[in-house]
């Protein structure tokens, strides 16, 4: 990768991580804080406050993705970061859970994930795009681990209001980065592509189903796993980071050679299918060995390894398969489904765990992963690495 490609990819991955930070950072501590708010004694309102971010994020992805195709990536990202910051201030300035929900809704509606991933596709050559997307996938895993580490500490130091304000200040700093550190990408004039073309593309729809299954499993799983670490591994909540951080770092290191083999040797489909199979095996493993601490840590490593590979490869494949004039729209649909997976996973995971038992969460996730595996095997084309003067490798 060129210096400009590396710089653009790192900065854009950090911007993407910032979006996920707004979702992850409140997860370990919000239920405690909510008890101090007016209306915070109602469990469904707490769940709505947690999930509203993902819901409005899903609603905004497609229109803002299309807008980024039409008006450019930079202005859409700047507007989204501004709305995100406003939502954080609204959530911090209230003592009523209903206004926290409004603030979370505003934070989510600054839906810039599609514009960011489309900008990565614009700023990188196709032979390096998966590596760039791997930075985004890795940033999500690292952001989650960082949130598990930082949230209890920040909560004790600055409280929940301070955490909300922090997630409001960071986007303002990010605006300066977007304005002055990211290189301009020449806008290409291309014929407009109707959204129906994206929605009718079977390969794109397979990838969209995949990202739903992946993020449903992630958010549903972490309704149960923290409690399992507490009750079965006897690890206090404040020390959960001692499990998450090394597991995420190790999985990120393990992902790199797999991405290299996939791209270098045209084994994209092989690695892709293997990662889905591993994800399915992990869900089955959690169902069978949730109460065994050593297995629990090993399964977390397997989950994040599969998660990072899939999170890196899927958006790259979307950008390759989608028409060049509709990358933002295609990634908008993709990120919409991703956000819906996060929202429904957390809501359904909490309901299933409470009404059907913890094992039901992993059984349902395994069913989703099985359906995904069947769908992915039937993909007819997975574009591989493109070399100059050589045809694209297809597997």
N, C-alpha and C positions, 0 to 999 in steps of 0.2 A: 504494500500500500504506500502511496505517496504521502509526504508530510501533510499536505492539505487534506487528504482523505482521512488520515489518522486523527488530525485535529477536529475535523468536522464530525467524525463518528463519535469521538470521546465527548465533545460538547453536547451533541444531540442525545447521546445515551444518558448523560447527566440530567438533561432536561426531562427526559422520559422518566428517569428515576425520581425526580422531584414530584412528578404527578403521582407516582405510586407511593411516595412518602406521605402524601396527604391522606392516602387510604390506610396504609399500614401503621403509621406512627400512633394512631389513637386506639388501635385494636387492643393492646394489652391493658390499657388503663381507663378507657372511656366508661365501662360499666361501673367502675368505682366512682368516677366523677359524676356520672348521671344521677346517682342517688341524692346529690346535693342540689339538683335542679328542680324547679317547679315542673311537675309531670314526670319526673325521672323515676317514679316508683312503678311506672307501667312498662313491663318488659317489651311489649310490642313497639313502643315508642323508642326504646333504646335500640332495638333491632332496626327500626326504620332510620334512625340517625346514622347507624353504621352503614346501612345498605344504600341510603339515598345518593351518596356519592357515585356509586357504580351505576345506579339507574339513570341519573341525569347525564352521566358521562356517556352511557350507551345511546341516549337520545340525540346527543350533540355530535357524535362522531361522523355520521354520514353527511349531514349538511356542511359541517366545517371541513371535512375531507374534500367535498366537491368545491367548496369555496377556495380551498388552497390550490386546486387545479386551475381555477378561473382567475383568482386575484394574486396568487403567489403564496408560498409557505410562510415567509417572514411576517406579513401583517396578521395572518390568522393566528400564528403562535403568540405574537405580542398581545393581541386582544384576549386570547385564552388565558395567558398568564395574568393579565390585569383582572379579569373576572375571578380567577382563582384566588387572587390576593384579597379582593373585596369580600368573597365568601368567607375567608378565614377571619377577617375582621368582624363580620357579622356574628360568626359562631363564638368568637372570643368576648364580644361585648354584651352578652345576654346571660341571664340566670334562668331562662325558660327553655326547656328542651325543644319546644316547637320552633323557636328561633334558631336553635342549633341545627335543627333539621333544614331550615331555610338556608342557613349558611353552608351546610354540607351540599345542598342542592346546587347552590351557586358555584361552589368549588368544583363539583363534578361537571357542571355545564361548560366550563372552560375546557372543552374536550379537544386537546391538541395532539393526541397520540397519533392519529392518522397523518396529520401534517408533518409531525416529526419523522415518522418512519418513511413517508414519501420524500422528505428532504434528504434523508440518508440515501434512499435509492437514487435521487438526483445527483448527489454529491460523490457517489462512489461508482467505480467501474464494476461491471457485472461479475467479473472474476473475483472481486474482493467484497461483494455485497454481503455474503453470509457472515464473513468475519465482522463486518460492521454491525450487522444485526445481532451477532453473538455478544457484542458489547452491550446492546440494549437488553438482551436476555439475561446476561450476567448482572447487569445493573439492577434488574428487578429482584433477583435472588439476593444480591448483596444489600439492597435497600430493605428487604424483609428482615434479613439478619440484623442489620443496623438498627431497625426499628425495635426489634425484640430486646436489643441491648440498651438502646438510648431511652426508650419511652419511660421505663420505671425511674430512671435517674432524673430525666427532665421533669417528670411529674412531681418528684420530691423537691426539686429545686425551684421550678417556676410555675408549677400547677398546670392544669389543663388549659386555662386561658392563655398562659404563656406558650404552651405548645401550639395552640391555634395561631397566635400572633407570629410565632416562628415560621410556621408554614405559610404565613402571609408575607413576611419579609423576604424569604428566599426567592419567591417568584419575581419580586421587584429587582433583586440582584440579577436574576436570570434574564430579565429584560435587557439589562446593560450588556450581558454576554451575547444575546441574540443580535443586538444592534451593532456591536463593535467587534465581536470575535469570530462570528461565522461568515465565511466567504460567500459572496453572491454566486448563485447558480443561474446560468443563462436560461431564460424562459423560452420554451419551445412552442411555437404556434402550430397546433395540430387540430384536426377536425374534432368536434365535440363527440363524445361517446355517451350514449344514453345509459342511465343507471340499469335499465332492464338487461343490457348486454352483460353487465357484471353479475346480476342476479341469476341469469340463465347459464352462466359458465359452470359446468359441473365440477371441474377441478377446483375452482375457487370455492364453491360451496362445500366441497369435501374439507378443504383447509379451514373454512369457517366453522364447520361442525367440530373439527379437531380442536380449535382454540376454545370453543365453548366447553368441551369435555375436559380439557386441560385445566382451565381456570375454575370450573365448577369443582373439580376434584381438589384443587389447591385450597380454595376457600372453605369447602365442606370439611376437608381433612383437618384444617387448623381450628375447627370448632372442637375437635376431639383430642388432637395430639397434645396441646398444652396441658390438659387435664391428665392425660396418660403419663406425661413426664412428671407431673406433680404427685400423682397417687401411686403409680407403679414403679417409677424410678426414684421416688423420694427426692426430686430436685425442686427446690423452691422456685417460685416464679422469677424472683430477682436473679436467679442463676441459670435460667433457660438459655441465655445467650452463650453460655459455655458449651452448650450442645449445638445450637444453631450456627454460630459463627464458624467453627472449624469444619462442620459438615458442608456448609455452603461454599467455603473456600476450596475445600478438597474436590467438591463436585464441579466447580468452575474449572479447576486445573484438569480434571478428568475429561471435561467436555472438549477441551482444545484439540487433542489429537483426533477425536472422533470427527470434529468439523473439518480438520485438515484432510483426513482420509476421504471424507465425503466429497470434498471439493476437488482435491488433487487427483483422485483416481476414479472420479465419476461414480461414486458409491452412495449418492444422495438417498436414493430410495431404500437401499439396504440399511443405512444408518437410521433413517427416518422410521422405518418399520421396527427396527430393533429398539428404538427409544420408546415407541408406543407399547411394545411388548413388555419392556421393563416397567413402564408405568402401570400396566395391568398387573404384573407380578407384584409390584409394591402394594397395590390396593388389596390384593389377595393376602399378602404377607401381613398387612396391618390387621386384617380381619382375623387371621390365625394367631398372630404373635404379639398383639397389642400390649399384653401384660408383662412381656419379657423385656427388660431394659436394654440388654445388649442388642437384641434383634430390632428394637425400636430405633436405636441410633443408626444401625446399618440400613434399615428401611428408609430413614430420613435421607441418608446419603444417596440411596438409589432413586428416591423421588426427585431430589434436586438435580441429580445427574441427568435423568430423563427430561425433567422440566427445562433445564438450561439448553439442552440440545434442541428440543422442540421449539422453545421460545426463540432460539436463534434462527432456526431453519424456516419456520413457517412464514413469517413476514417477508423474508427474502424470496421465498417461492411465490407469494402473492404478488410481489413487485415484478417478478419475471413473467408470470402468467398473464397478468392484467395488461390491457392495451396501454401503450405508452402515455396516451392522453388522459388516462383515467386511473393512474396509480393512486392518487389521493382518494378518489371515490372508492376504489377497491379496498384500500387500507382502512377507509372509513367504515365500510361494512364489516371488515375483519375486526376492527377495534370495538365496534358496537357489540358484536357477538361476544368478544372477549369480556367486555364490561358486564354484559348480561350473565355470563358464566360466573363472574365474581359475585354479582348480586344474588342470583338464584342459588349459588352454592352456599353462601353464608346463611341465607334465609332457610333453605331446605335442609341444610346440614344441622342447623339448630333445632328445627322441628323434628327431623328424623331421630336425632340423638335423644331428644326429650321424650318422644312418644313411641319410638320403635326400638330404641337401644342404640348404643354406639356402633355396633357391628353393621347396622343397616346403612350407615353412611358409606362404609367401604364397599359393601355389596352393591349399592346403587352406582357408586363411582366405577366399580369394576365392570358393571353392565355397560355403562357409557364408554369405557375404554375398549371393551370388546367390540361394540358397534363401530367405534372409530377405527380399530384395527382392520375390520372387514372392509370398511369404506376406503381406507388408505391403500390396502392391497390392490384395489381395483382401479387406482389412479392410472390413467393411460400414459400421462406424460409428466415427468418431473424434470424441468430444464436443469441441465448441469452447467458446469463452468464453461464460459466462452473464452476461447483463446483467439488472439489475432491470427487471421489467415487459416483458421481451423474451424470446422463446424462445431456447434454446441454438442456436448455430450449429453445423451439422454439415456436414462436408466429406467 
